[in-house]
Amino acid sequence: QIKQAIVGNGRAEKYQVQSMVKILLNLSEIPQPDHAADALAAAICHIHTKY
């Protein structure tokens, strides 16, 4: 569900999710470590579904 919400494709690769998190949050770099990008993606998904 998170991949679908962030990238628009439920079969997205990890790097695609990381890239979209970078774009959506207007960051200069992809969040590191990888788990940080995953957590941010989950938070973005939560915000979009909650509000």
Secondary structure, DSSP 8 states (H G I E B T S, - for coil): -HHHHHHS-TT--HHHHHHHHHHHTT-SS--SSHHHHHHHHHHHHHHHHH-
